[in-house]
Amino acid sequence: MKKQDARKLDHKTREAIRIRAVQQIESGESPEVIARALGYHRSAIYQWIAKYRKGGLDALKTKPIPGRPVKFHTKDFDELFWKIADKNPMDYGFPFALWTREMIREFIKKEFDVSISNATVGRLLKKIGFSPQKPLKKAWQRDEDRVKEWVENEFPEIKKQAEKENAKIFFADESTVRSDYHSGTTWAPTGVTPVVEKTGARFGINMVSAISPSGELRFMTIDGKMNSDKFISFLKRLIYKADSPIFLIVDGHPVHKSGKVNKFVEETAGKLRLFFLPPYSPHLNPDEMVWGYLKHHKIGKMVVSGPEDLRKKVFSILRSLQKKTVRVASFFRAQDTQYILA
């Protein structure tokens, strides 16, 4: 029989095996038979017998594993979590706004009078459910009460009205992708910081798109800057052959609120209605993720040879995304946009 590797068993199990084996031997069973039955070497069985006859059952029990004393106790985990989860270091008088391991080590020393290493801080943060993440940039002008009002009251009313009128809800946004945009990482010799050279002849393409919770995507490229006429052109495409009214949610860009645009919307006689997100709240717009997909996951990792090549690549990527309705619909299930489906 294959010998048992006791190192793979937990301490309580090993303890129970030792005690049970010795009890059977003391009841008359052969040590050789016990060794074969358990898959242990007979020398281990005789060691257990010797320990038992010298110190009784207590000698067979698992001994505490020696090690360095615990500095930061489990009872302090919850307190640390809540102290740093919704605050940044500047709230505690530190001059830096990010929770790095070094900053948290200093914070633990200050708040709990415990000195631990950066490595220990890393293990501790994983235990309490933290992970290193790239922070989102938030406009200081954002009115959180206004955002809350939108999420809890304004949008639910829009959704209720859309259901009443059998209207489709779309979220729209504009963006630009440039030839000198790069995303991701690049391989380079260890210790040598890589440099990505940007073309001197920079060029870009402006775009507008709209998406719905069902996974529909509409888009249009724009020559030059967005203006009222170009936005109206996109709106005409959006409602063309629409079999139900469209409720379009956009940000407060001046073009979206221009007199020309308002006049066009009125002339649709209810076929199109515009609603506006709170100021400085792009995180509430799932259409932002269309641009994240296009820039960070696609164009930013491609070689672009010229303006026409950029245009073709953008068209190809967005056409492909149009067919991926499940992917587009997933943009409405992100943490900041789940309110739309609630």
C-alpha angles and dihedrals in degrees: 000000000000111000117249116247100218091189089076092059125082119249096254092053093049090049092051092049093052094049094045092048094051092046090055092048091050087052090059105272117139116254088222091057092048091049092053093044094052097038093237127132112260091238089065090052092052090049089055091050091050092050092048094050090049101043108007125230092326089067089061095052122105114268120221111263109243118233145134113310116259112258101184111045129214091243088066095053096086093046092052091047095054093042094059105022097082101021137064128220092263089066087065097046099267116137094226127074102208128082101231121170089254091051093049090047089056091045092052090049091050099043103032102023090233125134115209136159127257089250090055090048089055093052091045093052091052089052092055093046104262127135134179110267139171106252121236116239111239124194110240089218092066113121105217092193089055090049090050091050090053095048098043103034119004100049094043087055091050090049092049091050091048090054090049092052094036088240128160119236119221130178116211136191141165128229145165129224119199133204092238096056115117129178136185128025135300132215117250138156112286111267094019116103109223119233121210110207115218123214116256090219097068120186137167146183128233120217143179126200142172130202136190131210089251090064101260116150126192122179143170133189119227132212109222125344125340115263137165095273093051092046090050089051089056092047090053090054091047095056096035109126090351110162093205138030118280124224106201119196117200139157124266097267110153091240090060091054098040122129092245092054093046090051092050092049091051090051091057087071095223097322088112132028128180126216127183132226120225114275118274094010108121089146088073092060115082090195087075086074091062088065092044089054093046097045108031101034101032125013093031090062097044135087111242117197101186148335095286092047089052091050092050092049093049091049092048094049095047093045088052091048090052088064092050096076092160090056092048091047089052089066086073092058097060116119095259096041101044088098088076092065096039 
